[in-house]
Amino acid sequence: MIKEPELEIHPQNFIEENKKREHKYNLYKAILLDIFFVFYSILVVQRAIYYKFFLDLRELPFSWNEIILLFIISVIIGASWAISRTSLSCKLFGIAKENKTTKWSVEIFAWFLFDITFIAGWVVTKISIVGLFSSEGLQGAERLFSALFHPQFGIFDDALFAMIETIYIALIATLISIPPTLLISFFTARNLMKENKITFAVYYVLRIILNFVRSIEPLIWAIIFSVWVGIGPFAGMIALLVHTIASNAKLYSEAIESIEEGPVEAISATGANKVQVVWHAVVPQIVLPFLSFTIYRWDINVRMATIIGLVGGGGIGTMLMQYQGLARWREVGLIILMIAFVVWVMDYISAKIREAIY
């Protein structure tokens, strides 16, 4: 009986193939990022610097044909630049050629991006040193700071209750966020979800959703939920809850991705299933970071809870908005002092708790 020759497996071939696939994938990402950089640069130079600064136009002209043309130009320039592997994006993704052309190209364009962004920011924000030290502005600042040193204690009881409400809005949002955040974080950890295409697809979909949710500030979520469920602390709590889940899920998943692989491999070698591996090898390594992130997030939520009240999220922010609208600056001064004191105390307590954990 003639035996068929055994196929030899060369690990080096697999490594080279993986490197080629990763290089191609990074090149695609570099092309997209360079297209964005070029498109962004053209728009900033044209619309923010040329139209707003040089021509001093109040209303910027807009044309879809012009935008599409600029985008096509950006695609051509960005793609060509990335394919030459001398672009800023190629440098960021580690696939750039190591030569003088790349060095000069990256440095010049990086400084160009920084400069036009700074100039555009200066123009758009309308920075005015004269306006800052104008007589009207200084008089308004004097009224406000004078009120801080002469607060109206007649509203102390109402302000204290509103401040307690603010703290509980932050507390409940943080506590309710823990279970769903824990669950989501395991599904958004790349090292746990990269084994097959289905789990990897789940990972990417969840990442996209969380990035979208996190990109919307709690203030905007408070506006949305104040319309949805009505003005009050419930709307503020839900706004903080949604943003906390998205923000903490990112931190939790990054903690999971940075764990040591040794315990995972050891538990897997015993024949344990996926759940057992996570419970015995992953969870013990992430308990302390999770606690630290959660406490820190509560600290952030206390600060944010004072802001979302300005748009109907309940708490001390709503009260502050009412008295500010009535120009009752002494009452505003008391509320500001209370917010500053409570935020300082919460920051000190949370810092001490985090120190004790570690």
Backbone hydrogen bonds, N-H to C=O, Kabsch-Sander energy under -0.5 kcal/mol:
donor,donor_aa,acceptor,acceptor_aa,energy
3,K,1,M,-0.5
10,H,8,E,-0.6
13,N,10,H,-1.1
14,F,10,H,-1.3
15,I,11,P,-2.2
16,E,12,Q,-2.2
17,E,13,N,-2.4
18,N,14,F,-2.4
19,K,15,I,-2.1
20,K,16,E,-2.2
21,R,17,E,-2.5
22,E,18,N,-2.6
23,H,19,K,-2.6
24,K,20,K,-2.5
25,Y,21,R,-2.4
26,N,22,E,-2.6
27,L,23,H,-1.9
28,Y,24,K,-2.0
29,K,25,Y,-1.9
30,A,26,N,-2.4
31,I,27,L,-2.4
32,L,28,Y,-2.1
33,L,29,K,-2.5
34,D,30,A,-2.6
35,I,31,I,-2.2
36,F,32,L,-2.0
37,F,33,L,-2.6
38,V,34,D,-2.6
39,F,35,I,-2.6
40,Y,36,F,-3.1
41,S,37,F,-2.4
42,I,38,V,-2.4
43,L,39,F,-2.3
44,V,40,Y,-2.6
45,V,41,S,-2.5
46,Q,42,I,-2.6
47,R,43,L,-2.9
48,A,43,L,-0.8
48,A,44,V,-1.0
49,I,44,V,-2.1
50,Y,45,V,-2.3
51,Y,46,Q,-2.1
52,K,47,R,-1.0
53,F,48,A,-0.6
53,F,49,I,-0.7
54,F,49,I,-1.9
55,L,50,Y,-2.3
57,L,51,Y,-2.3
60,L,58,R,-0.6
67,I,63,S,-2.3
68,I,64,W,-2.8
69,L,65,N,-2.2
70,L,66,E,-2.5
71,F,67,I,-2.2
72,I,68,I,-2.4
73,I,69,L,-2.3
74,S,70,L,-2.2
75,V,71,F,-2.5
76,I,72,I,-2.2
77,I,73,I,-2.6
78,G,74,S,-3.0
79,A,75,V,-2.4
80,S,76,I,-2.0
81,W,77,I,-2.5
82,A,78,G,-2.4
83,I,79,A,-2.5
84,S,80,S,-1.6
85,R,82,A,-1.5
86,T,81,W,-1.2
91,K,87,S,-1.6
92,L,88,L,-2.1
93,F,89,S,-2.2
94,G,91,K,-0.8
95,I,90,C,-2.6
96,A,90,C,-0.9
97,K,85,R,-2.9
99,N,97,K,-1.4
103,K,99,N,-2.0
104,W,100,K,-2.8
105,S,101,T,-2.5
106,V,102,T,-2.9
107,E,103,K,-2.2
108,I,104,W,-2.5
109,F,105,S,-2.1
110,A,106,V,-2.5
111,W,107,E,-2.2
112,F,108,I,-2.2
113,L,109,F,-2.8
114,F,110,A,-2.2
115,D,111,W,-2.8
116,I,112,F,-2.6
117,T,113,L,-1.9
118,F,114,F,-2.4
119,I,115,D,-2.8
120,A,116,I,-2.6
121,G,117,T,-2.3
122,W,118,F,-2.3
123,V,119,I,-2.4
124,V,120,A,-3.1
125,T,121,G,-2.3
126,K,122,W,-0.5
126,K,123,V,-0.7
127,I,122,W,-1.3
132,L,128,S,-1.5
133,F,129,I,-1.5
134,S,131,G,-1.0
138,L,134,S,-2.3
139,Q,135,S,-2.0
140,G,136,E,-2.1
141,A,137,G,-2.3
142,E,138,L,-2.2
143,R,139,Q,-2.0
144,L,140,G,-2.0
145,F,141,A,-2.7
146,S,142,E,-2.1
147,A,143,R,-1.7
148,L,144,L,-1.3
149,F,145,F,-0.9
150,H,146,S,-0.6
152,Q,330,R,-1.5
153,F,151,P,-0.8
155,I,152,Q,-0.9
156,F,153,F,-1.6
159,A,155,I,-2.7
160,L,156,F,-2.7
161,F,157,D,-2.2
162,A,158,D,-2.2
163,M,159,A,-2.3
164,I,160,L,-2.4
165,E,161,F,-2.4
166,T,162,A,-1.9
167,I,163,M,-2.1
168,Y,164,I,-2.3
169,I,165,E,-2.0
170,A,166,T,-1.9
171,L,167,I,-2.4
172,I,168,Y,-2.8
173,A,169,I,-1.8
174,T,170,A,-2.0
175,L,171,L,-2.6
176,I,172,I,-2.6
177,S,173,A,-1.2
178,I,174,T,-0.7
178,I,175,L,-0.9
181,T,177,S,-2.1
182,L,178,I,-2.6
183,L,179,P,-2.1
184,I,180,P,-2.6
185,S,181,T,-2.5
186,F,182,L,-1.1
187,F,183,L,-0.9
188,T,184,I,-0.9
189,A,186,F,-0.7
190,R,188,T,-0.7
192,L,189,A,-1.1
193,M,189,A,-1.2
194,K,190,R,-0.9
200,F,196,N,-2.0
201,A,197,K,-2.1
202,V,198,I,-2.2
203,Y,199,T,-2.3
204,Y,200,F,-2.1
205,V,201,A,-2.5
206,L,202,V,-2.5
207,R,203,Y,-2.2
208,I,204,Y,-2.3
209,I,205,V,-2.2
210,L,206,L,-2.8
211,N,207,R,-2.5
212,F,208,I,-2.0
213,V,209,I,-2.6
214,R,210,L,-2.8
215,S,211,N,-1.5
216,I,212,F,-0.7
216,I,213,V,-0.9
217,E,215,S,-0.6
220,I,217,E,-0.8
221,W,217,E,-2.0
222,A,218,P,-2.6
223,I,219,L,-1.5
224,I,220,I,-2.3
225,F,221,W,-2.8
226,S,222,A,-2.1
227,V,223,I,-1.3
228,W,224,I,-1.7
229,V,225,F,-3.2
230,G,225,F,-0.6
232,G,312,G,-2.5
236,G,232,G,-1.5
237,M,233,P,-2.7
238,I,234,F,-2.3
239,A,235,A,-2.0
240,L,236,G,-2.2
241,L,237,M,-2.4
242,V,238,I,-2.6
243,H,239,A,-1.8
244,T,240,L,-2.5
245,I,241,L,-2.3
246,A,242,V,-1.8
247,S,243,H,-2.4
248,N,244,T,-3.0
249,A,245,I,-1.9
250,K,246,A,-1.1
251,L,247,S,-1.6
252,Y,248,N,-3.4
253,S,249,A,-2.4
254,E,250,K,-2.1
255,A,251,L,-1.8
256,I,252,Y,-2.1
257,E,253,S,-2.3
258,S,254,E,-0.9
259,I,256,I,-1.3
264,V,260,E,-0.5
265,E,261,E,-2.6
266,A,262,G,-2.3
267,I,263,P,-2.4
268,S,264,V,-2.3
269,A,265,E,-1.9
270,T,266,A,-0.6
270,T,267,I,-0.9
271,G,268,S,-1.8
272,A,267,I,-1.2
277,V,273,N,-2.3
278,V,274,K,-2.3
279,W,275,V,-2.6
280,H,276,Q,-2.5
281,A,277,V,-2.4
282,V,277,V,-0.9
282,V,278,V,-1.0
283,V,278,V,-2.7
285,Q,282,V,-1.1
286,I,282,V,-0.8
286,I,283,V,-1.3
287,V,283,V,-1.1
290,F,286,I,-2.3
291,L,287,V,-2.3
292,S,288,L,-2.4
293,F,289,P,-2.8
294,T,290,F,-2.4
295,I,291,L,-2.4
296,Y,292,S,-2.3
297,R,293,F,-2.2
298,W,294,T,-2.0
299,D,295,I,-1.8
300,I,296,Y,-2.0
301,N,297,R,-2.8
302,V,298,W,-2.1
303,R,299,D,-1.4
304,M,300,I,-2.7
305,A,301,N,-2.7
306,T,302,V,-0.9
306,T,303,R,-0.7
307,I,303,R,-0.6
307,I,304,M,-1.0
308,I,304,M,-2.5
309,G,305,A,-0.7
310,L,307,I,-2.1
311,V,308,I,-1.4
312,G,309,G,-1.4
313,G,308,I,-1.8
316,I,162,A,-0.7
318,T,315,G,-0.7
319,M,315,G,-1.1
320,L,316,I,-2.4
321,M,317,G,-2.2
322,Q,318,T,-1.8
323,Y,319,M,-2.1
324,Q,320,L,-2.2
325,G,321,M,-2.1
326,L,322,Q,-1.2
327,A,324,Q,-1.2
328,R,323,Y,-2.4
329,W,327,A,-1.3
332,V,328,R,-2.0
333,G,329,W,-2.5
334,L,330,R,-1.7
335,I,331,E,-2.2
336,I,332,V,-2.5
337,L,333,G,-2.1
338,M,334,L,-2.2
339,I,335,I,-2.5
340,A,336,I,-2.6
341,F,337,L,-2.3
342,V,338,M,-2.6
343,V,339,I,-2.6
344,W,340,A,-2.0
345,V,341,F,-2.4
346,M,342,V,-2.8
347,D,343,V,-2.3
348,Y,344,W,-2.2
349,I,345,V,-2.6
350,S,346,M,-2.5
351,A,347,D,-1.9
352,K,348,Y,-2.0
353,I,349,I,-2.3
354,R,350,S,-2.3
355,E,351,A,-2.0
356,A,352,K,-2.1
357,I,353,I,-2.0
358,Y,354,R,-1.8
